[in-house]
Amino acid sequence: MRAQRGSGDAVADTLGPDELGAELGEKATLLQFSSAFCAPCRATRRVLGEVAEMVDGVAHVELDAESHLDLVRRLNVIRTPTVLVLDGAGRVVRRAAGAPRKPEVIAALGEAIR
């Protein structure tokens, strides 16, 4: 996953099920911010879903950016799709903007699952 410029990599945000409206993965969560008419968001949904099915303990959660403006602002989500990789405790360990390729997602999960 290509790192998002200006993403503030020092961000140590922790997100929980209450904020996401979904359970976290036991090992990691692929959190996707999307918008309704975003073609790359559909491709990202497919890739993240496939990876989550391949790797035990990994969940894929997709949020509509417009419906979650509080999180969008807090996490400085500038465009869709934006993907955050959360570790098992919900800490943001990696983020990227744009449609990722499957090998990039798998490599990013390596940082979250240690």
C-alpha contacts under 8 A as a table, 3 or more apart, distances in Angstrom:
res1	aa1	res2	aa2	distance
1	M	95	R	7.69
1	M	96	A	5.90
1	M	100	P	5.46
1	M	101	R	7.09
1	M	104	E	4.48
1	M	105	V	5.78
1	M	107	A	7.82
1	M	108	A	6.58
2	R	96	A	5.49
2	R	97	A	7.17
2	R	100	P	7.40
2	R	104	E	7.70
3	A	7	S	7.74
3	A	94	R	7.67
3	A	95	R	6.07
3	A	96	A	4.62
3	A	97	A	7.10
4	Q	7	S	5.38
4	Q	95	R	6.55
4	Q	96	A	4.65
4	Q	97	A	5.39
6	G	9	D	7.96
7	S	76	N	7.13
7	S	95	R	7.56
8	G	11	V	5.68
9	D	94	R	7.65
9	D	95	R	7.98
11	V	92	V	7.36
12	A	91	R	6.45
12	A	92	V	6.09
12	A	93	V	7.65
13	D	75	L	7.81
13	D	91	R	5.75
13	D	92	V	5.70
14	T	89	A	7.50
14	T	90	G	5.08
14	T	91	R	4.17
14	T	92	V	6.19
15	L	19	E	6.49
15	L	20	L	7.31
15	L	90	G	4.96
15	L	91	R	6.39
15	L	92	V	7.75
16	G	19	E	5.58
16	G	20	L	6.41
16	G	23	E	7.78
16	G	24	L	7.11
16	G	90	G	5.99
17	P	20	L	5.05
17	P	21	G	5.48
17	P	22	A	5.11
17	P	23	E	4.97
17	P	24	L	6.20
18	D	21	G	5.34
18	D	22	A	7.24
20	L	23	E	7.67
20	L	61	V	7.75
20	L	63	L	7.63
22	A	61	V	7.00
24	L	28	A	7.10
24	L	29	T	5.77
24	L	59	A	6.34
24	L	88	G	7.16
24	L	90	G	6.99
25	G	28	A	4.95
25	G	29	T	5.04
25	G	57	G	5.31
25	G	58	V	4.69
25	G	59	A	4.47
25	G	60	H	7.86
25	G	88	G	6.34
26	E	57	G	4.71
26	E	58	V	6.46
26	E	59	A	7.87
26	E	88	G	5.37
27	K	56	D	7.88
27	K	57	G	4.89
27	K	58	V	5.71
27	K	87	D	6.21
27	K	88	G	4.35
27	K	112	A	7.57
27	K	113	I	6.00
28	A	57	G	6.61
28	A	58	V	4.86
28	A	59	A	6.57
28	A	85	V	7.07
28	A	86	L	5.45
28	A	87	D	4.43
28	A	88	G	4.68
28	A	89	A	7.96
28	A	90	G	7.58
28	A	109	L	7.22
28	A	112	A	6.18
28	A	113	I	6.57
29	T	58	V	5.48
29	T	59	A	4.73
29	T	60	H	5.78
29	T	61	V	7.10
29	T	85	V	5.90
29	T	86	L	4.99
29	T	87	D	6.50
29	T	88	G	7.18
29	T	90	G	7.46
30	L	48	L	6.87
30	L	52	A	7.76
30	L	58	V	7.37
30	L	59	A	6.13
30	L	60	H	4.72
30	L	61	V	6.16
30	L	83	V	6.73
30	L	84	L	6.05
30	L	85	V	4.91
30	L	86	L	6.44
31	L	60	H	6.08
31	L	61	V	4.91
31	L	62	E	5.90
31	L	63	L	7.55
31	L	83	V	5.51
31	L	84	L	5.02
31	L	85	V	6.21
31	L	86	L	7.31
32	Q	45	R	7.65
32	Q	60	H	7.57
32	Q	61	V	6.14
32	Q	62	E	4.59
32	Q	63	L	6.09
32	Q	81	P	6.58
32	Q	82	T	5.82
32	Q	83	V	4.51
32	Q	84	L	6.49
33	F	62	E	5.96
33	F	63	L	4.98
33	F	64	D	5.84
33	F	65	A	5.40
33	F	77	V	7.89
33	F	80	T	6.07
33	F	81	P	5.50
33	F	82	T	5.22
33	F	83	V	6.36
34	S	38	C	7.04
34	S	41	C	5.64
34	S	62	E	6.92
34	S	63	L	6.12
34	S	64	D	5.02
34	S	65	A	5.58
34	S	80	T	5.15
34	S	81	P	5.01
34	S	82	T	7.12
35	S	38	C	5.57
35	S	41	C	7.19
35	S	64	D	5.48
35	S	65	A	5.84
35	S	66	E	6.89
35	S	80	T	6.36
35	S	81	P	7.49
36	A	64	D	7.40
38	C	41	C	5.24
38	C	42	R	7.02
38	C	80	T	7.14
38	C	81	P	7.64
39	A	42	R	5.46
39	A	43	A	6.91
40	P	43	A	5.14
40	P	44	T	6.10
40	P	80	T	7.96
40	P	81	P	6.71
40	P	98	G	7.05
40	P	99	A	5.57
41	C	44	T	4.94
41	C	45	R	6.04
41	C	80	T	6.77
41	C	81	P	5.18
41	C	99	A	6.89
42	R	45	R	5.06
42	R	46	R	6.43
43	A	46	R	5.21
43	A	47	V	6.35
43	A	99	A	6.76
44	T	47	V	5.13
44	T	48	L	5.99
44	T	81	P	7.24
44	T	99	A	5.23
44	T	100	P	6.46
45	R	48	L	5.37
45	R	49	G	5.89
45	R	62	E	7.53
46	R	49	G	5.16
46	R	50	E	6.16
47	V	50	E	5.20
47	V	51	V	6.29
47	V	100	P	7.63
47	V	101	R	7.09
47	V	102	K	5.93
48	L	51	V	5.13
48	L	52	A	6.06
48	L	60	H	6.35
48	L	102	K	7.55
48	L	105	V	7.44
49	G	52	A	5.12
49	G	53	E	6.25
49	G	60	H	6.05
50	E	53	E	5.20
50	E	54	M	6.28
51	V	54	M	5.00
51	V	55	V	6.23
51	V	102	K	7.04
51	V	105	V	7.50
51	V	106	I	7.10
52	A	55	V	5.47
52	A	56	D	7.34
52	A	57	G	7.94
52	A	58	V	5.10
52	A	59	A	5.49
52	A	60	H	5.95
53	E	56	D	7.14
53	E	58	V	7.61
55	V	58	V	5.90
63	L	67	S	7.70
63	L	68	H	7.16
64	D	67	S	5.42
64	D	68	H	6.43
65	A	68	H	5.17
65	A	69	L	6.15
65	A	72	V	6.34
65	A	80	T	7.80
66	E	69	L	5.68
68	H	71	L	5.59
68	H	72	V	6.26
69	L	72	V	4.80
69	L	73	R	6.02
70	D	73	R	5.37
70	D	74	R	6.15
71	L	74	R	4.93
71	L	75	L	5.83
72	V	75	L	5.36
72	V	76	N	5.76
72	V	77	V	4.94
72	V	78	I	7.75
73	R	76	N	5.01
73	R	77	V	6.49
77	V	80	T	7.73
77	V	82	T	6.65
78	I	82	T	7.94
79	R	82	T	6.35
79	R	97	A	6.85
79	R	98	G	7.95
80	T	97	A	6.78
80	T	98	G	6.72
81	P	97	A	5.85
81	P	98	G	5.32
81	P	99	A	6.51
82	T	95	R	7.21
82	T	96	A	5.73
82	T	97	A	4.26
82	T	98	G	6.19
83	V	95	R	5.55
83	V	96	A	5.39
83	V	97	A	6.27
84	L	92	V	6.39
84	L	93	V	7.55
84	L	94	R	5.78
84	L	95	R	4.34
84	L	96	A	6.68
85	V	92	V	5.83
85	V	93	V	5.78
85	V	94	R	5.05
85	V	95	R	6.10
85	V	108	A	7.24
85	V	109	L	6.98
85	V	112	A	7.00
86	L	89	A	7.45
86	L	90	G	5.01
86	L	91	R	5.10
86	L	92	V	4.52
86	L	93	V	5.70
86	L	94	R	7.24
86	L	112	A	6.46
87	D	90	G	5.27
87	D	91	R	5.43
87	D	92	V	6.69
87	D	93	V	6.59
87	D	112	A	4.57
87	D	113	I	6.53
88	G	91	R	7.48
88	G	112	A	7.46
88	G	113	I	7.61
92	V	95	R	7.51
93	V	111	E	7.05
93	V	112	A	6.21
94	R	108	A	6.84
94	R	111	E	7.83
94	R	112	A	7.99
96	A	100	P	7.98
100	P	104	E	6.37
100	P	105	V	6.65
101	R	104	E	5.37
101	R	105	V	6.52
102	K	105	V	5.17
102	K	106	I	6.27
103	P	106	I	5.11
103	P	107	A	6.15
104	E	107	A	5.14
104	E	108	A	6.17
105	V	108	A	5.05
105	V	109	L	6.20
106	I	109	L	5.13
106	I	110	G	6.60
107	A	110	G	5.18
107	A	111	E	7.30
108	A	111	E	5.50
108	A	112	A	7.03
109	L	112	A	5.06
109	L	113	I	6.04
110	G	113	I	5.26
110	G	114	R	6.82
111	E	114	R	6.58
